[in-house]
């Protein structure tokens, strides 16, 4: 299992703590330090849809002007922006051999992991 996120994100911290408390083995991929490539975003989008990968509740999205937000109308535009501003990606993204989870929902984690 690989957990993708940003170390200082509160939601990521909650997810990592839950995984540790429940003895789940994982490796951590830090978007800020390691980036993310379009192929990985495409894999996730195949599971969740590209729209589900954008964190529209976060500060990074809200700081974009209306024109920049309006340009995100397709997968290619979304991936380009997510690669430039990795904080736009909904966090954490948990990738197992069969599924992709976004965000932290304790009920979903209990059921799926």
Secondary structure as the mmCIF struct_conf table of DSSP 4:
data_model
#
loop_
_struct_conf.conf_type_id
_struct_conf.id
_struct_conf.beg_label_comp_id
_struct_conf.beg_label_asym_id
_struct_conf.beg_label_seq_id
_struct_conf.end_label_comp_id
_struct_conf.end_label_asym_id
_struct_conf.end_label_seq_id
STRN STRN1 UNK A 2 UNK A 5
TURN_TY1_P TURN_TY1_P1 UNK A 7 UNK A 8
HELX_RH_AL_P HELX_RH_AL_P1 UNK A 10 UNK A 21
TURN_TY1_P TURN_TY1_P2 UNK A 22 UNK A 23
STRN STRN2 UNK A 27 UNK A 30
HELX_RH_AL_P HELX_RH_AL_P2 UNK A 31 UNK A 34
HELX_RH_AL_P HELX_RH_AL_P3 UNK A 38 UNK A 48
HELX_RH_3T_P HELX_RH_3T_P1 UNK A 50 UNK A 53
STRN STRN3 UNK A 54 UNK A 54
TURN_TY1_P TURN_TY1_P3 UNK A 56 UNK A 57
BEND BEND1 UNK A 58 UNK A 58
HELX_RH_AL_P HELX_RH_AL_P4 UNK A 59 UNK A 63
BEND BEND2 UNK A 64 UNK A 64
HELX_RH_AL_P HELX_RH_AL_P5 UNK A 66 UNK A 70
TURN_TY1_P TURN_TY1_P4 UNK A 71 UNK A 71
BEND BEND3 UNK A 74 UNK A 74
HELX_RH_AL_P HELX_RH_AL_P6 UNK A 75 UNK A 84
HELX_RH_3T_P HELX_RH_3T_P2 UNK A 86 UNK A 88
STRN STRN4 UNK A 89 UNK A 89
BEND BEND4 UNK A 91 UNK A 91
STRN STRN5 UNK A 93 UNK A 95
BEND BEND5 UNK A 97 UNK A 98
STRN STRN6 UNK A 100 UNK A 102
BEND BEND6 UNK A 103 UNK A 103
HELX_RH_AL_P HELX_RH_AL_P7 UNK A 106 UNK A 112
#
